[in-house]
């Protein structure tokens, strides 16, 4: 996994999707993980849809959930 999110201009939708899935993997134990809670109950791929689709930077989307 890359240390930083792929730039929208130089990456494909699949690159960005892979990055989000790799950075926020589902461990299928919601009581222990709490990851979806940090994204207001959304799966990370849904929360980062604008980034994956190339409409907003990774940082812009991340700031929505801080």
PQR file of N, CA, C, O and H, with PARSE charges and radii, in Angstrom:
ATOM      1  N   UNK A   1       0.845  -1.180   0.000 -0.4000 1.5000
ATOM      2  CA  UNK A   1       0.000   0.000   0.000 -0.0000 2.0000
ATOM      3  C   UNK A   1       0.887   1.239   0.000  0.5500 1.7000
ATOM      4  O   UNK A   1       1.902   1.296   0.695 -0.5500 1.4000
ATOM      5  N   UNK A   2       0.495   2.204  -0.773 -0.4000 1.5000
ATOM      6  CA  UNK A   2       1.236   3.466  -0.835 -0.0000 2.0000
ATOM      7  C   UNK A   2       1.073   4.229   0.470  0.5500 1.7000
ATOM      8  O   UNK A   2       0.072   4.085   1.172 -0.5500 1.4000
ATOM      9  H   UNK A   2      -0.329   2.157  -1.338  0.4000 1.0000
ATOM     10  N   UNK A   3       2.085   5.050   0.782 -0.4000 1.5000
ATOM     11  CA  UNK A   3       2.029   5.843   2.008 -0.0000 2.0000
ATOM     12  C   UNK A   3       1.034   6.983   1.888  0.5500 1.7000
ATOM     13  O   UNK A   3       0.432   7.388   2.882 -0.5500 1.4000
ATOM     14  H   UNK A   3       2.898   5.167   0.211  0.4000 1.0000
ATOM     15  N   UNK A   4       0.858   7.497   0.704 -0.4000 1.5000
ATOM     16  CA  UNK A   4      -0.082   8.602   0.518 -0.0000 2.0000
ATOM     17  C   UNK A   4      -1.088   8.233  -0.571  0.5500 1.7000
ATOM     18  O   UNK A   4      -0.834   7.388  -1.430 -0.5500 1.4000
ATOM     19  H   UNK A   4       1.347   7.168  -0.104  0.4000 1.0000
ATOM     20  N   UNK A   5      -2.220   8.890  -0.501 -0.4000 1.5000
ATOM     21  CA  UNK A   5      -3.287   8.606  -1.456 -0.0000 2.0000
ATOM     22  C   UNK A   5      -2.879   8.988  -2.869  0.5500 1.7000
ATOM     23  O   UNK A   5      -2.236  10.018  -3.073 -0.5500 1.4000
ATOM     24  H   UNK A   5      -2.426   9.576   0.196  0.4000 1.0000
ATOM     25  N   UNK A   6      -3.245   8.171  -3.839 -0.4000 1.5000
ATOM     26  CA  UNK A   6      -2.949   8.512  -5.232 -0.0000 2.0000
ATOM     27  C   UNK A   6      -3.619   9.828  -5.626  0.5500 1.7000
ATOM     28  O   UNK A   6      -4.775  10.081  -5.288 -0.5500 1.4000
ATOM     29  H   UNK A   6      -3.768   7.334  -3.673  0.4000 1.0000
ATOM     30  N   UNK A   7      -2.882  10.640  -6.334 -0.4000 1.5000
ATOM     31  CA  UNK A   7      -3.402  11.909  -6.836 -0.0000 2.0000
ATOM     32  C   UNK A   7      -4.456  11.626  -7.902  0.5500 1.7000
ATOM     33  O   UNK A   7      -4.304  10.711  -8.711 -0.5500 1.4000
ATOM     34  H   UNK A   7      -1.942  10.435  -6.608  0.4000 1.0000
ATOM     35  N   UNK A   8      -5.510  12.409  -7.894 -0.4000 1.5000
ATOM     36  CA  UNK A   8      -6.605  12.205  -8.847 -0.0000 2.0000
ATOM     37  C   UNK A   8      -6.116  12.328 -10.294  0.5500 1.7000
ATOM     38  O   UNK A   8      -6.516  11.546 -11.157 -0.5500 1.4000
ATOM     39  H   UNK A   8      -5.634  13.152  -7.236  0.4000 1.0000
ATOM     40  N   UNK A   9      -5.264  13.299 -10.549 -0.4000 1.5000
ATOM     41  CA  UNK A   9      -4.811  13.559 -11.920 -0.0000 2.0000
ATOM     42  C   UNK A   9      -3.961  12.431 -12.498  0.5500 1.7000
ATOM     43  O   UNK A   9      -3.926  12.236 -13.712 -0.5500 1.4000
ATOM     44  H   UNK A   9      -4.940  13.934  -9.848  0.4000 1.0000
ATOM     45  N   UNK A  10      -3.273  11.688 -11.626 -0.4000 1.5000
ATOM     46  CA  UNK A  10      -2.352  10.675 -12.142 -0.0000 2.0000
ATOM     47  C   UNK A  10      -2.739   9.248 -11.745  0.5500 1.7000
ATOM     48  O   UNK A  10      -1.895   8.352 -11.761 -0.5500 1.4000
ATOM     49  H   UNK A  10      -3.301  11.847 -10.639  0.4000 1.0000
ATOM     50  N   UNK A  11      -3.996   9.033 -11.393 -0.4000 1.5000
ATOM     51  CA  UNK A  11      -4.418   7.689 -11.004 -0.0000 2.0000
ATOM     52  C   UNK A  11      -5.770   7.360 -11.647  0.5500 1.7000
ATOM     53  O   UNK A  11      -6.518   8.239 -12.075 -0.5500 1.4000
ATOM     54  H   UNK A  11      -4.682   9.760 -11.380  0.4000 1.0000
ATOM     55  N   UNK A  12      -6.039   6.083 -11.691 -0.4000 1.5000
ATOM     56  CA  UNK A  12      -7.329   5.639 -12.230 -0.0000 2.0000
ATOM     57  C   UNK A  12      -8.330   5.464 -11.087  0.5500 1.7000
ATOM     58  O   UNK A  12      -7.956   5.451  -9.915 -0.5500 1.4000
ATOM     59  H   UNK A  12      -5.432   5.369 -11.342  0.4000 1.0000
ATOM     60  N   UNK A  13      -9.581   5.335 -11.443 -0.4000 1.5000
ATOM     61  CA  UNK A  13     -10.617   5.077 -10.447 -0.0000 2.0000
ATOM     62  C   UNK A  13     -10.285   3.806  -9.666  0.5500 1.7000
ATOM     63  O   UNK A  13     -10.461   3.763  -8.448 -0.5500 1.4000
ATOM     64  H   UNK A  13      -9.885   5.346 -12.395  0.4000 1.0000
ATOM     65  N   UNK A  14      -9.811   2.786 -10.354 -0.4000 1.5000
ATOM     66  CA  UNK A  14      -9.463   1.522  -9.689 -0.0000 2.0000
ATOM     67  C   UNK A  14      -8.296   1.704  -8.717  0.5500 1.7000
ATOM     68  O   UNK A  14      -8.291   1.090  -7.650 -0.5500 1.4000
ATOM     69  H   UNK A  14      -9.668   2.822 -11.343  0.4000 1.0000
ATOM     70  N   UNK A  15      -7.312   2.530  -9.060 -0.4000 1.5000
ATOM     71  CA  UNK A  15      -6.202   2.821  -8.141 -0.0000 2.0000
ATOM     72  C   UNK A  15      -6.731   3.431  -6.845  0.5500 1.7000
ATOM     73  O   UNK A  15      -6.319   3.045  -5.751 -0.5500 1.4000
ATOM     74  H   UNK A  15      -7.316   3.029  -9.927  0.4000 1.0000
ATOM     75  N   UNK A  16      -7.648   4.385  -6.982 -0.4000 1.5000
ATOM     76  CA  UNK A  16      -8.192   5.069  -5.814 -0.0000 2.0000
ATOM     77  C   UNK A  16      -9.080   4.138  -4.995  0.5500 1.7000
ATOM     78  O   UNK A  16      -9.042   4.174  -3.765 -0.5500 1.4000
ATOM     79  H   UNK A  16      -7.983   4.698  -7.870  0.4000 1.0000
ATOM     80  N   UNK A  17      -9.876   3.309  -5.658 -0.4000 1.5000
ATOM     81  CA  UNK A  17     -10.704   2.335  -4.951 -0.0000 2.0000
ATOM     82  C   UNK A  17      -9.822   1.358  -4.179  0.5500 1.7000
ATOM     83  O   UNK A  17     -10.086   1.079  -3.009 -0.5500 1.4000
ATOM     84  H   UNK A  17      -9.907   3.280  -6.657  0.4000 1.0000
ATOM     85  N   UNK A  18      -8.791   0.843  -4.814 -0.4000 1.5000
ATOM     86  CA  UNK A  18      -7.868  -0.077  -4.154 -0.0000 2.0000
ATOM     87  C   UNK A  18      -7.228   0.582  -2.943  0.5500 1.7000
ATOM     88  O   UNK A  18      -7.086  -0.050  -1.896 -0.5500 1.4000
ATOM     89  H   UNK A  18      -8.577   1.069  -5.764  0.4000 1.0000
ATOM     90  N   UNK A  19      -6.840   1.844  -3.074 -0.4000 1.5000
ATOM     91  CA  UNK A  19      -6.221   2.555  -1.960 -0.0000 2.0000
ATOM     92  C   UNK A  19      -7.176   2.644  -0.770  0.5500 1.7000
ATOM     93  O   UNK A  19      -6.778   2.357   0.359 -0.5500 1.4000
ATOM     94  H   UNK A  19      -6.955   2.357  -3.925  0.4000 1.0000
ATOM     95  N   UNK A  20      -8.411   3.032  -1.002 -0.4000 1.5000
ATOM     96  CA  UNK A  20      -9.388   3.164   0.091 -0.0000 2.0000
ATOM     97  C   UNK A  20      -9.643   1.797   0.730  0.5500 1.7000
ATOM     98  O   UNK A  20      -9.667   1.681   1.955 -0.5500 1.4000
ATOM     99  H   UNK A  20      -8.734   3.266  -1.919  0.4000 1.0000
ATOM    100  N   UNK A  21      -9.832   0.774  -0.084 -0.4000 1.5000
ATOM    101  CA  UNK A  21     -10.070  -0.568   0.464 -0.0000 2.0000
ATOM    102  C   UNK A  21      -8.867  -1.081   1.246  0.5500 1.7000
ATOM    103  O   UNK A  21      -9.036  -1.779   2.246 -0.5500 1.4000
ATOM    104  H   UNK A  21      -9.812   0.867  -1.080  0.4000 1.0000
ATOM    105  N   UNK A  22      -7.678  -0.751   0.814 -0.4000 1.5000
ATOM    106  CA  UNK A  22      -6.467  -1.186   1.515 -0.0000 2.0000
ATOM    107  C   UNK A  22      -6.241  -0.410   2.806  0.5500 1.7000
ATOM    108  O   UNK A  22      -5.792  -0.968   3.806 -0.5500 1.4000
ATOM    109  H   UNK A  22      -7.541  -0.184   0.002  0.4000 1.0000
ATOM    110  N   UNK A  23      -6.552   0.861   2.775 -0.4000 1.5000
ATOM    111  CA  UNK A  23      -6.333   1.712   3.946 -0.0000 2.0000
ATOM    112  C   UNK A  23      -7.364   1.427   5.036  0.5500 1.7000
ATOM    113  O   UNK A  23      -7.049   1.493   6.224 -0.5500 1.4000
ATOM    114  H   UNK A  23      -6.917   1.315   1.962  0.4000 1.0000
ATOM    115  N   UNK A  24      -8.584   1.114   4.636 -0.4000 1.5000
ATOM    116  CA  UNK A  24      -9.679   0.892   5.588 -0.0000 2.0000
ATOM    117  C   UNK A  24     -10.313  -0.480   5.352  0.5500 1.7000
ATOM    118  O   UNK A  24     -11.459  -0.556   4.911 -0.5500 1.4000
ATOM    119  H   UNK A  24      -8.840   1.061   3.671  0.4000 1.0000
ATOM    120  N   UNK A  25      -9.590  -1.561   5.637 -0.4000 1.5000
ATOM    121  CA  UNK A  25     -10.153  -2.891   5.392 -0.0000 2.0000
ATOM    122  C   UNK A  25     -11.229  -3.246   6.419  0.5500 1.7000
ATOM    123  O   UNK A  25     -11.118  -2.901   7.595 -0.5500 1.4000
ATOM    124  H   UNK A  25      -8.659  -1.499   5.995  0.4000 1.0000
ATOM    125  N   UNK A  26     -12.249  -3.925   5.968 -0.4000 1.5000
ATOM    126  CA  UNK A  26     -13.286  -4.412   6.867 -0.0000 2.0000
ATOM    127  C   UNK A  26     -12.783  -5.694   7.515  0.5500 1.7000
ATOM    128  O   UNK A  26     -12.389  -6.637   6.829 -0.5500 1.4000
ATOM    129  H   UNK A  26     -12.340  -4.206   5.013  0.4000 1.0000
ATOM    130  N   UNK A  27     -12.800  -5.718   8.851 -0.4000 1.5000
ATOM    131  CA  UNK A  27     -12.368  -6.926   9.560 -0.0000 2.0000
ATOM    132  C   UNK A  27     -13.564  -7.769  10.006  0.5500 1.7000
ATOM    133  O   UNK A  27     -13.394  -8.780  10.687 -0.5500 1.4000
ATOM    134  H   UNK A  27     -13.120  -4.952   9.408  0.4000 1.0000
ATOM    135  N   UNK A  28     -14.770  -7.352   9.623 -0.4000 1.5000
ATOM    136  CA  UNK A  28     -16.015  -8.083   9.887 -0.0000 2.0000
ATOM    137  C   UNK A  28     -16.266  -8.301  11.377  0.5500 1.7000
ATOM    138  O   UNK A  28     -16.845  -9.315  11.765 -0.5500 1.4000
ATOM    139  H   UNK A  28     -14.908  -6.530   9.070  0.4000 1.0000
ATOM    140  N   UNK A  29     -15.841  -7.369  12.202 -0.4000 1.5000
ATOM    141  CA  UNK A  29     -16.112  -7.421  13.635 -0.0000 2.0000
ATOM    142  C   UNK A  29     -16.408  -6.000  14.105  0.5500 1.7000
ATOM    143  O   UNK A  29     -15.575  -5.352  14.738 -0.5500 1.4000
ATOM    144  H   UNK A  29     -15.371  -6.545  11.887  0.4000 1.0000
ATOM    145  N   UNK A  30     -17.597  -5.538  13.784 -0.4000 1.5000
ATOM    146  CA  UNK A  30     -17.956  -4.134  14.022 -0.0000 2.0000
ATOM    147  C   UNK A  30     -17.802  -3.709  15.476  0.5500 1.7000
ATOM    148  O   UNK A  30     -17.449  -2.561  15.749 -0.5500 1.4000
ATOM    149  H   UNK A  30     -18.273  -6.065  13.270  0.4000 1.0000
ATOM    150  N   UNK A  31     -18.061  -4.615  16.411 -0.4000 1.5000
ATOM    151  CA  UNK A  31     -17.930  -4.257  17.827 -0.0000 2.0000
ATOM    152  C   UNK A  31     -16.492  -3.942  18.205  0.5500 1.7000
ATOM    153  O   UNK A  31     -16.256  -3.127  19.098 -0.5500 1.4000
ATOM    154  H   UNK A  31     -18.348  -5.547  16.190  0.4000 1.0000
ATOM    155  N   UNK A  32     -15.535  -4.566  17.552 -0.4000 1.5000
ATOM    156  CA  UNK A  32     -14.125  -4.346  17.861 -0.0000 2.0000
ATOM    157  C   UNK A  32     -13.480  -3.252  17.012  0.5500 1.7000
ATOM    158  O   UNK A  32     -12.552  -2.577  17.459 -0.5500 1.4000
ATOM    159  H   UNK A  32     -15.726  -5.228  16.827  0.4000 1.0000
ATOM    160  N   UNK A  33     -13.963  -3.084  15.817 -0.4000 1.5000
ATOM    161  CA  UNK A  33     -13.314  -2.179  14.858 -0.0000 2.0000
ATOM    162  C   UNK A  33     -13.772  -0.728  15.020  0.5500 1.7000
ATOM    163  O   UNK A  33     -12.975   0.148  15.355 -0.5500 1.4000
ATOM    164  H   UNK A  33     -14.717  -3.632  15.454  0.4000 1.0000
ATOM    165  N   UNK A  34     -15.038  -0.489  14.785 -0.4000 1.5000
ATOM    166  CA  UNK A  34     -15.588   0.854  14.875 -0.0000 2.0000
ATOM    167  C   UNK A  34     -15.258   1.757  13.700  0.5500 1.7000
ATOM    168  O   UNK A  34     -15.566   2.948  13.734 -0.5500 1.4000
ATOM    169  H   UNK A  34     -15.686  -1.201  14.513  0.4000 1.0000
ATOM    170  N   UNK A  35     -14.644   1.219  12.671 -0.4000 1.5000
ATOM    171  CA  UNK A  35     -14.239   2.029  11.515 -0.0000 2.0000
ATOM    172  C   UNK A  35     -15.432   2.702  10.849  0.5500 1.7000
ATOM    173  O   UNK A  35     -15.382   3.894  10.543 -0.5500 1.4000
ATOM    174  H   UNK A  35     -14.393   0.251  12.643  0.4000 1.0000
ATOM    175  N   UNK A  36     -16.484   1.961  10.626 -0.4000 1.5000
ATOM    176  CA  UNK A  36     -17.658   2.548   9.970 -0.0000 2.0000
ATOM    177  C   UNK A  36     -18.280   3.654  10.819  0.5500 1.7000
ATOM    178  O   UNK A  36     -18.851   4.604  10.283 -0.5500 1.4000
ATOM    179  H   UNK A  36     -16.525   0.993  10.874  0.4000 1.0000
ATOM    180  N   UNK A  37     -18.170   3.533  12.136 -0.4000 1.5000
ATOM    181  CA  UNK A  37     -18.694   4.582  13.017 -0.0000 2.0000
ATOM    182  C   UNK A  37     -17.959   5.899  12.777  0.5500 1.7000
ATOM    183  O   UNK A  37     -18.561   6.970  12.848 -0.5500 1.4000
ATOM    184  H   UNK A  37     -17.706   2.762  12.571  0.4000 1.0000
ATOM    185  N   UNK A  38     -16.671   5.820  12.497 -0.4000 1.5000
ATOM    186  CA  UNK A  38     -15.927   7.050  12.233 -0.0000 2.0000
ATOM    187  C   UNK A  38     -16.346   7.697  10.915  0.5500 1.7000
ATOM    188  O   UNK A  38     -16.099   8.883  10.701 -0.5500 1.4000
ATOM    189  H   UNK A  38     -16.182   4.950  12.440  0.4000 1.0000
ATOM    190  N   UNK A  39     -16.971   6.932  10.042 -0.4000 1.5000
ATOM    191  CA  UNK A  39     -17.503   7.456   8.787 -0.0000 2.0000
ATOM    192  C   UNK A  39     -19.021   7.596   8.860  0.5500 1.7000
ATOM    193  O   UNK A  39     -19.712   7.484   7.848 -0.5500 1.4000
ATOM    194  H   UNK A  39     -17.172   5.968  10.216  0.4000 1.0000
ATOM    195  N   UNK A  40     -19.529   7.839  10.059 -0.4000 1.5000
ATOM    196  CA  UNK A  40     -20.960   8.073  10.301 -0.0000 2.0000
ATOM    197  C   UNK A  40     -21.817   6.911   9.807  0.5500 1.7000
ATOM    198  O   UNK A  40     -22.877   7.119   9.218 -0.5500 1.4000
ATOM    199  H   UNK A  40     -18.967   7.930  10.881  0.4000 1.0000
ATOM    200  N   UNK A  41     -21.350   5.688  10.052 -0.4000 1.5000
ATOM    201  CA  UNK A  41     -22.104   4.493   9.688 -0.0000 2.0000
ATOM    202  C   UNK A  41     -21.975   4.054   8.245  0.5500 1.7000
ATOM    203  O   UNK A  41     -22.647   3.118   7.814 -0.5500 1.4000
ATOM    204  H   UNK A  41     -20.489   5.519  10.531  0.4000 1.0000
ATOM    205  N   UNK A  42     -21.118   4.722   7.499 -0.4000 1.5000
ATOM    206  CA  UNK A  42     -20.952   4.381   6.081 -0.0000 2.0000
ATOM    207  C   UNK A  42     -19.748   3.474   5.887  0.5500 1.7000
ATOM    208  O   UNK A  42     -18.752   3.576   6.603 -0.5500 1.4000
ATOM    209  H   UNK A  42     -20.572   5.482   7.850  0.4000 1.0000
ATOM    210  N   UNK A  43     -19.855   2.598   4.922 -0.4000 1.5000
ATOM    211  CA  UNK A  43     -18.702   1.829   4.470 -0.0000 2.0000
ATOM    212  C   UNK A  43     -17.689   2.828   3.906  0.5500 1.7000
ATOM    213  O   UNK A  43     -18.095   3.788   3.250 -0.5500 1.4000
ATOM    214  H   UNK A  43     -20.664   2.515   4.340  0.4000 1.0000
ATOM    215  N   UNK A  44     -16.395   2.639   4.136 -0.4000 1.5000
ATOM    216  CA  UNK A  44     -15.402   3.591   3.624 -0.0000 2.0000
ATOM    217  C   UNK A  44     -15.476   3.830   2.114  0.5500 1.7000
ATOM    218  O   UNK A  44     -15.202   4.938   1.652 -0.5500 1.4000
ATOM    219  H   UNK A  44     -16.066   1.859   4.668  0.4000 1.0000
ATOM    220  N   UNK A  45     -15.839   2.812   1.347 -0.4000 1.5000
ATOM    221  CA  UNK A  45     -15.927   3.028  -0.099 -0.0000 2.0000
ATOM    222  C   UNK A  45     -17.097   3.946  -0.454  0.5500 1.7000
ATOM    223  O   UNK A  45     -17.061   4.618  -1.485 -0.5500 1.4000
ATOM    224  H   UNK A  45     -16.061   1.912   1.722  0.4000 1.0000
ATOM    225  N   UNK A  46     -18.121   3.981   0.378 -0.4000 1.5000
ATOM    226  CA  UNK A  46     -19.233   4.910   0.176 -0.0000 2.0000
ATOM    227  C   UNK A  46     -18.826   6.305   0.667  0.5500 1.7000
ATOM    228  O   UNK A  46     -19.089   7.309   0.005 -0.5500 1.4000
ATOM    229  H   UNK A  46     -18.150   3.435   1.215  0.4000 1.0000
ATOM    230  N   UNK A  47     -18.184   6.349   1.830 -0.4000 1.5000
ATOM    231  CA  UNK A  47     -17.750   7.635   2.394 -0.0000 2.0000
ATOM    232  C   UNK A  47     -16.769   8.344   1.460  0.5500 1.7000
ATOM    233  O   UNK A  47     -16.794   9.570   1.351 -0.5500 1.4000
ATOM    234  H   UNK A  47     -17.970   5.533   2.368  0.4000 1.0000
ATOM    235  N   UNK A  48     -15.907   7.583   0.787 -0.4000 1.5000
ATOM    236  CA  UNK A  48     -14.890   8.165  -0.090 -0.0000 2.0000
ATOM    237  C   UNK A  48     -15.288   8.122  -1.561  0.5500 1.7000
ATOM    238  O   UNK A  48     -14.426   8.194  -2.436 -0.5500 1.4000
ATOM    239  H   UNK A  48     -15.886   6.587   0.875  0.4000 1.0000
ATOM    240  N   UNK A  49     -16.572   8.006  -1.839 -0.4000 1.5000
ATOM    241  CA  UNK A  49     -17.047   7.917  -3.224 -0.0000 2.0000
ATOM    242  C   UNK A  49     -16.587   9.099  -4.080  0.5500 1.7000
ATOM    243  O   UNK A  49     -16.179   8.910  -5.225 -0.5500 1.4000
ATOM    244  H   UNK A  49     -17.272   7.947  -1.128  0.4000 1.0000
ATOM    245  N   UNK A  50     -16.651  10.317  -3.532 -0.4000 1.5000
ATOM    246  CA  UNK A  50     -16.215  11.485  -4.314 -0.0000 2.0000
ATOM    247  C   UNK A  50     -14.732  11.390  -4.674  0.5500 1.7000
ATOM    248  O   UNK A  50     -14.340  11.778  -5.775 -0.5500 1.4000
ATOM    249  H   UNK A  50     -16.983  10.471  -2.601  0.4000 1.0000
ATOM    250  N   UNK A  51     -13.911  10.883  -3.765 -0.4000 1.5000
ATOM    251  CA  UNK A  51     -12.493  10.699  -4.065 -0.0000 2.0000
ATOM    252  C   UNK A  51     -12.311   9.590  -5.103  0.5500 1.7000
ATOM    253  O   UNK A  51     -11.590   9.769  -6.085 -0.5500 1.4000
ATOM    254  H   UNK A  51     -14.229  10.568  -2.871  0.4000 1.0000
ATOM    255  N   UNK A  52     -12.956   8.465  -4.889 -0.4000 1.5000
ATOM    256  CA  UNK A  52     -12.832   7.341  -5.815 -0.0000 2.0000
ATOM    257  C   UNK A  52     -13.269   7.743  -7.222  0.5500 1.7000
ATOM    258  O   UNK A  52     -12.655   7.338  -8.209 -0.5500 1.4000
ATOM    259  H   UNK A  52     -13.542   8.320  -4.092  0.4000 1.0000
ATOM    260  N   UNK A  53     -14.335   8.543  -7.305 -0.4000 1.5000
ATOM    261  CA  UNK A  53     -14.839   8.994  -8.605 -0.0000 2.0000
ATOM    262  C   UNK A  53     -14.057  10.173  -9.179  0.5500 1.7000
ATOM    263  O   UNK A  53     -14.354  10.624 -10.285 -0.5500 1.4000
ATOM    264  H   UNK A  53     -14.833   8.871  -6.503  0.4000 1.0000
ATOM    265  N   UNK A  54     -13.071  10.675  -8.454 -0.4000 1.5000
ATOM    266  CA  UNK A  54     -12.240  11.770  -8.951 -0.0000 2.0000
ATOM    267  C   UNK A  54     -12.864  13.149  -8.818  0.5500 1.7000
ATOM    268  O   UNK A  54     -12.453  14.081  -9.510 -0.5500 1.4000
ATOM    269  H   UNK A  54     -12.830  10.309  -7.556  0.4000 1.0000
ATOM    270  N   UNK A  55     -13.849  13.296  -7.941 -0.4000 1.5000
ATOM    271  CA  UNK A  55     -14.536  14.579  -7.770 -0.0000 2.0000
ATOM    272  C   UNK A  55     -13.960  15.421  -6.639  0.5500 1.7000
ATOM    273  O   UNK A  55     -14.181  16.632  -6.603 -0.5500 1.4000
ATOM    274  H   UNK A  55     -14.183  12.539  -7.379  0.4000 1.0000
ATOM    275  N   UNK A  56     -13.225  14.804  -5.713 -0.4000 1.5000
ATOM    276  CA  UNK A  56     -12.638  15.517  -4.574 -0.0000 2.0000
ATOM    277  C   UNK A  56     -11.356  14.802  -4.164  0.5500 1.7000
ATOM    278  O   UNK A  56     -11.224  13.593  -4.354 -0.5500 1.4000
ATOM    279  H   UNK A  56     -13.045  13.821  -5.742  0.4000 1.0000
ATOM    280  N   UNK A  57     -10.423  15.546  -3.607 -0.4000 1.5000
ATOM    281  CA  UNK A  57      -9.172  14.925  -3.171 -0.0000 2.0000
ATOM    282  C   UNK A  57      -9.408  14.061  -1.937  0.5500 1.7000
ATOM    283  O   UNK A  57     -10.414  14.209  -1.243 -0.5500 1.4000
ATOM    284  H   UNK A  57     -10.530  16.528  -3.453  0.4000 1.0000
ATOM    285  N   UNK A  58      -8.479  13.171  -1.679 -0.4000 1.5000
ATOM    286  CA  UNK A  58      -8.563  12.323  -0.498 -0.0000 2.0000
ATOM    287  C   UNK A  58      -8.643  13.182   0.760  0.5500 1.7000
ATOM    288  O   UNK A  58      -9.423  12.883   1.663 -0.5500 1.4000
ATOM    289  H   UNK A  58      -7.662  13.051  -2.243  0.4000 1.0000
ATOM    290  N   UNK A  59      -7.851  14.235   0.827 -0.4000 1.5000
ATOM    291  CA  UNK A  59      -7.840  15.111   1.994 -0.0000 2.0000
ATOM    292  C   UNK A  59      -9.177  15.822   2.177  0.5500 1.7000
ATOM    293  O   UNK A  59      -9.671  15.947   3.298 -0.5500 1.4000
ATOM    294  H   UNK A  59      -7.217  14.478   0.093  0.4000 1.0000
ATOM    295  N   UNK A  60      -9.757  16.285   1.082 -0.4000 1.5000
ATOM    296  CA  UNK A  60     -11.068  16.960   1.170 -0.0000 2.0000
ATOM    297  C   UNK A  60     -12.117  16.041   1.772  0.5500 1.7000
ATOM    298  O   UNK A  60     -12.892  16.458   2.632 -0.5500 1.4000
ATOM    299  H   UNK A  60      -9.356  16.184   0.171  0.4000 1.0000
ATOM    300  N   UNK A  61     -12.144  14.804   1.327 -0.4000 1.5000
ATOM    301  CA  UNK A  61     -13.118  13.856   1.853 -0.0000 2.0000
ATOM    302  C   UNK A  61     -12.779  13.492   3.305  0.5500 1.7000
ATOM    303  O   UNK A  61     -13.678  13.395   4.140 -0.5500 1.4000
ATOM    304  H   UNK A  61     -11.514  14.465   0.628  0.4000 1.0000
ATOM    305  N   UNK A  62     -11.521  13.295   3.606 -0.4000 1.5000
ATOM    306  CA  UNK A  62     -11.112  12.968   4.982 -0.0000 2.0000
ATOM    307  C   UNK A  62     -11.555  14.039   5.967  0.5500 1.7000
ATOM    308  O   UNK A  62     -11.984  13.729   7.078 -0.5500 1.4000
ATOM    309  H   UNK A  62     -10.790  13.373   2.927  0.4000 1.0000
ATOM    310  N   UNK A  63     -11.451  15.280   5.565 -0.4000 1.5000
ATOM    311  CA  UNK A  63     -11.819  16.386   6.460 -0.0000 2.0000
ATOM    312  C   UNK A  63     -13.312  16.419   6.768  0.5500 1.7000
ATOM    313  O   UNK A  63     -13.724  16.999   7.772 -0.5500 1.4000
ATOM    314  H   UNK A  63     -11.102  15.532   4.662  0.4000 1.0000
ATOM    315  N   UNK A  64     -14.113  15.808   5.924 -0.4000 1.5000
ATOM    316  CA  UNK A  64     -15.562  15.734   6.181 -0.0000 2.0000
ATOM    317  C   UNK A  64     -15.874  14.878   7.405  0.5500 1.7000
ATOM    318  O   UNK A  64     -16.931  15.024   8.019 -0.5500 1.4000
ATOM    319  H   UNK A  64     -13.778  15.337   5.108  0.4000 1.0000
ATOM    320  N   UNK A  65     -14.963  13.996   7.750 -0.4000 1.5000
ATOM    321  CA  UNK A  65     -15.208  13.021   8.826 -0.0000 2.0000
ATOM    322  C   UNK A  65     -14.326  13.265  10.045  0.5500 1.7000
ATOM    323  O   UNK A  65     -14.155  12.356  10.857 -0.5500 1.4000
ATOM    324  H   UNK A  65     -14.104  13.877   7.251  0.4000 1.0000
ATOM    325  N   UNK A  66     -13.777  14.427  10.195 -0.4000 1.5000
ATOM    326  CA  UNK A  66     -12.959  14.741  11.370 -0.0000 2.0000
ATOM    327  C   UNK A  66     -13.764  15.445  12.398  0.5500 1.7000
ATOM    328  O   UNK A  66     -13.245  15.790  13.459 -0.5500 1.4000
ATOM    329  H   UNK A  66     -13.917  15.166   9.536  0.4000 1.0000
TER
END
